[in-house]
Amino acid sequence: MVAVSVIWFFTKRMPRVFALIFNLVSIFLLIFLLIGCYNSSNQSTFLVKYTFDGNSPFYSIIEKSYEKSNTTLGLEKVIIRSGYMGVCIDNIPSQYSAYNNMVTFSNTICYPRKDLSSVPLYKDLEIQLSNIASSSSKTQSSVVLNILKLAQLTSVNVVHPYVLMASVILTILMFLFILYAVVPKLPFKLAVNKFLLLLSPVLVLIWGIGAIWTHVGINASYRLIPSASMNIISVKKGKKAATMAWFSFAFLLIDSIILWLIFLRDRKSLKDEIDNVPCAQNRYNNYSSDSSTLQSKV
C-alpha cells in the first residue's frame, strides 16, 4: 500500500518534477556559460577565438615585428579566447612567461574582462602597420592593431554579461519556487503557482533576448573583424557556448509550457468538479411537501 502511495505521489507530480529537472539543467548551462574563459579550466566555453592568420600576406611582417625582441619572440602564435567574464590567452611562449614572471597553466593565462590594459601582454601584442603615402598626401601614418584589445572589446562592449547574470538569478529563484510547489502540504501554494506563471514567461523573454544578443555578437565578430583587419586576424565562433545558450533557452521555454499546461489542467479539473456538484434546488426538493402548493392544485 505504501509503495502504491509513493508511486501515485510521484506520478501526480511528474510534470512538476520534469519542470524541476529542466530548470536545474538550465541553471548549470547558464552558470558554465557565464564563467567561460574566467579561468584556464573553462576556456573551452568561449564566445569567439582570435588568432593571427598564417595564410595572410602580412603574417611574415607580424613575425618580424615580434622578432625585434627576444621576449616577444613567438607571440604571433598566441590564441586568444573571449568569454562573458574573461579573456584567456593560450600558446604563450615559455621565454615570455619566464621574463615577465607569469604563473601560467600549460602556457595559458586568463584575465577578468576589464583588467587587461594593465597586463604586459596588452602592450607587447600591439602591432604598428604603416600606411603607404599616396600622391595627395606625402606623409605616412601608422595604425595600431592589437588582437588582445579586440578580444577585450568583445567581452566588454559587444556581449555584456548582465542579462546572463539576471537570467541565472531568476532561474535559481524559479527552481526554488517549483521545488516549493512540489512538496506537499505547504502553505501559500496558490500564490506560488501564480507567481511561477508570471515568472516563467518573463524569464523566457529575458534570456531569449540574451541568447539572440549572444548569437548576433558572435556572428558580428566572425564577419567583421577579419575584413576590418585586412584578414590578418582569423576568427572562430564558439559553437559550444552558442549551443549552451540556445539549449538553456529551450529548456526554460519547456518549463514555461509545462507550468501553464499544469495550470490549465487544474482549472479544467476544478471546472469539472463544480459541474458535477448537484444543484441546490434538487437537494432541497427531496420531499413532496417541499414542492409548490400551486403546482399540486393544478
C-alpha positions in Angstrom: 0.0 0.0 0.0 2.9 2.4 0.8 4.6 1.6 -2.5 1.3 2.4 -4.4 1.0 5.7 -2.5 4.6 6.7 -3.3 4.1 5.8 -7.0 0.9 7.8 -7.1 2.6 10.7 -5.3 5.4 10.9 -8.0 3.0 10.2 -10.9 0.7 13.0 -9.9 3.6 15.5 -9.6 5.6 14.2 -12.6 5.1 17.3 -14.7 6.5 19.5 -12.0 9.3 17.0 -11.5 10.2 17.3 -15.2 10.0 21.1 -14.9 12.3 20.9 -11.9 14.8 18.8 -13.9 14.8 21.1 -17.0 15.2 24.1 -14.7 18.2 22.5 -12.9 19.8 21.7 -16.3 19.3 25.3 -17.4 20.9 26.6 -14.2 24.1 24.6 -14.9 24.2 25.6 -18.5 23.8 29.3 -17.8 26.4 29.2 -14.9 29.0 27.4 -17.1 28.3 29.8 -19.9 28.8 32.8 -17.6 32.2 31.6 -16.1 33.6 30.7 -19.5 37.1 31.9 -20.0 37.2 33.2 -16.4 39.9 30.6 -15.6 42.0 28.1 -17.6 39.8 25.1 -16.8 36.8 26.8 -18.5 38.5 28.3 -21.6 36.7 25.8 -23.9 33.5 27.7 -23.3 34.5 30.7 -25.3 32.4 33.1 -27.5 35.0 34.0 -30.1 38.6 32.8 -30.7 41.2 35.1 -32.3 44.4 34.0 -33.9 46.8 35.5 -36.4 46.1 34.0 -39.8 49.1 32.1 -41.1 47.9 32.4 -44.7 47.8 36.2 -44.6 50.4 38.0 -46.7 51.1 40.1 -43.6 52.0 37.2 -41.4 55.7 37.5 -42.2 55.5 41.1 -41.2 53.9 40.2 -37.9 56.7 37.6 -37.2 59.4 40.1 -37.9 57.6 42.6 -35.6 57.8 40.2 -32.7 61.3 39.1 -33.5 62.7 42.5 -32.7 62.9 41.5 -29.0 63.8 38.1 -27.6 61.0 38.4 -25.0 58.2 38.8 -27.7 59.6 36.1 -30.0 56.8 33.7 -30.9 53.9 35.9 -29.8 52.4 35.6 -33.3 51.3 32.0 -32.3 49.1 33.1 -29.4 45.5 32.0 -29.3 43.0 34.4 -27.5 39.6 33.3 -26.4 36.9 35.8 -25.4 34.2 34.8 -22.9 31.4 36.5 -20.9 33.6 37.1 -17.8 37.1 36.9 -19.0 39.7 36.5 -21.7 42.1 33.6 -22.0 45.5 33.7 -23.7 46.9 30.4 -24.9 50.1 29.3 -26.5 52.2 31.9 -24.7 56.0 31.4 -25.4 57.8 30.0 -22.4 60.6 32.6 -22.6 58.0 35.4 -22.4 56.3 33.8 -19.3 59.7 33.4 -17.6 60.7 37.0 -18.4 57.5 38.5 -17.0 57.3 36.1 -14.1 53.9 34.8 -15.3 52.4 31.8 -13.5 50.7 30.0 -16.3 48.9 26.7 -16.7 50.2 24.9 -19.8 51.2 28.3 -21.2 47.7 29.6 -20.7 46.6 32.5 -18.6 43.2 34.1 -18.1 42.3 37.6 -17.0 39.0 39.3 -16.0 37.5 41.1 -18.9 38.1 44.6 -17.6 41.6 44.1 -16.2 43.6 43.7 -19.5 45.0 47.1 -20.3 47.4 46.8 -17.3 49.0 43.4 -18.2 52.3 43.3 -20.1 50.8 41.2 -23.0 48.4 44.1 -23.8 51.2 46.4 -24.8 53.5 43.7 -26.3 50.9 42.3 -28.6 50.4 45.7 -30.3 51.5 45.8 -34.0 52.1 49.0 -35.9 51.2 48.9 -39.5 52.4 51.9 -41.7 50.1 53.3 -44.3 51.7 53.8 -47.8 51.8 57.5 -48.7 49.5 58.5 -51.5 50.0 61.2 -54.2 47.8 63.6 -52.4 49.5 63.0 -49.0 53.2 62.6 -48.7 53.1 61.7 -45.0 52.9 58.2 -43.7 50.7 57.3 -40.8 50.8 54.2 -38.6 47.8 52.1 -37.5 48.0 50.1 -34.3 46.4 46.6 -34.3 46.0 44.8 -31.0 44.5 41.4 -31.1 44.1 41.3 -27.3 42.2 44.6 -27.4 39.8 43.2 -29.9 39.1 40.2 -27.5 38.5 42.7 -24.6 36.1 44.7 -26.7 34.1 41.6 -27.5 33.7 40.8 -23.8 33.2 44.3 -22.6 31.4 46.2 -25.3 29.8 43.6 -27.6 28.5 40.8 -25.4 27.5 42.1 -21.9 27.2 39.5 -19.1 24.4 41.4 -17.2 21.5 39.8 -19.0 23.0 36.4 -18.4 23.6 37.2 -14.7 19.9 38.3 -14.3 18.9 35.1 -16.1 20.9 32.9 -13.7 19.4 34.6 -10.6 15.9 34.3 -11.9 16.4 30.7 -13.0 17.6 29.8 -9.5 14.6 31.6 -8.0 12.3 29.7 -10.3 13.9 26.4 -9.3 13.2 27.2 -5.6 9.6 28.0 -6.2 9.0 24.9 -8.3 10.6 22.8 -5.5 8.3 24.5 -3.0 5.3 23.7 -5.2 6.3 20.0 -5.4 6.5 19.5 -1.7 3.0 18.6 -0.3 1.1 20.4 2.5 2.9 23.7 2.4 1.0 27.0 2.7 0.6 29.7 0.1 0.9 27.3 -2.8 -1.8 29.1 -4.8 0.3 32.3 -4.7 3.5 30.4 -5.6 1.9 28.8 -8.6 0.5 32.2 -9.8 4.0 33.7 -9.4 5.5 30.9 -11.4 3.0 31.5 -14.2 4.3 35.1 -14.3 8.0 34.4 -13.8 8.4 31.6 -16.4 7.4 33.7 -19.5 9.3 36.7 -18.2 12.5 34.6 -17.8 11.9 33.1 -21.3 11.7 36.6 -22.7 14.8 37.9 -20.9 17.1 35.0 -21.8 15.6 34.9 -25.3 16.9 38.5 -25.7 20.2 37.3 -24.2 20.6 34.3 -26.5 19.8 36.4 -29.5 22.3 39.1 -28.4 24.9 36.4 -27.9 24.2 35.0 -31.4 24.4 38.4 -33.0 27.6 39.3 -31.1 29.4 36.1 -32.1 28.4 36.4 -35.7 29.3 40.1 -35.9 32.8 39.4 -34.7 33.1 36.5 -37.0 32.2 38.5 -40.1 33.6 41.9 -39.3 37.0 41.5 -37.7 38.7 39.5 -40.5 37.7 42.1 -43.1 38.5 45.1 -40.8 41.9 43.7 -40.0 42.7 43.0 -43.7 42.5 39.3 -43.0 45.4 39.5 -40.6 43.3 38.1 -37.7 41.3 34.9 -38.1 38.1 34.4 -36.0 36.4 31.2 -34.9 32.9 31.1 -33.4 32.4 29.4 -30.1 29.9 26.7 -31.0 29.9 25.2 -27.6 28.9 28.5 -25.9 26.2 29.1 -28.6 24.8 25.6 -28.2 24.6 26.1 -24.4 22.9 29.4 -24.8 20.2 28.0 -27.1 19.7 24.8 -25.2 19.2 26.7 -21.9 16.6 28.9 -23.7 14.8 25.8 -25.0 14.7 24.2 -21.5 13.3 27.4 -20.0 10.7 27.6 -22.7 9.7 23.9 -22.0 9.4 24.8 -18.3 7.1 27.7 -19.1 4.9 25.4 -21.3 4.7 22.7 -18.6 3.7 25.2 -15.8 1.0 26.7 -18.0 -0.3 23.2 -19.0 -0.5 22.2 -15.3 -2.4 25.4 -14.6 -4.9 24.8 -17.4 -5.3 21.1 -16.4 -6.1 22.1 -12.8 -8.6 24.7 -14.0 -10.3 22.1 -16.1 -10.4 19.6 -13.3 -11.9 22.2 -10.9 -14.5 23.1 -13.5 -15.5 19.5 -14.0 -15.8 19.1 -10.2 -18.0 22.2 -10.0 -20.2 20.9 -12.8 -20.7 17.5 -11.1 -21.9 19.1 -7.8 -25.8 18.6 -7.5 -27.9 21.8 -7.8 -29.2 23.3 -4.6 -32.8 23.1 -5.9 -32.5 19.3 -6.4 -31.0 18.9 -3.0 -33.9 20.7 -1.2 -36.8 19.1 -3.3 -36.3 15.6 -1.8 -39.8 15.6 -0.3 -43.2 16.1 -1.9 -44.2 18.6 0.8 -41.4 20.8 -0.3 -42.8 21.3 -3.7 -45.0 24.2 -4.7 -48.6 24.1 -3.4 -49.8 25.8 -6.5 -48.4 23.0 -8.6 -50.3 20.4 -6.6 -53.6 22.3 -7.0 -53.2 22.4 -10.8 
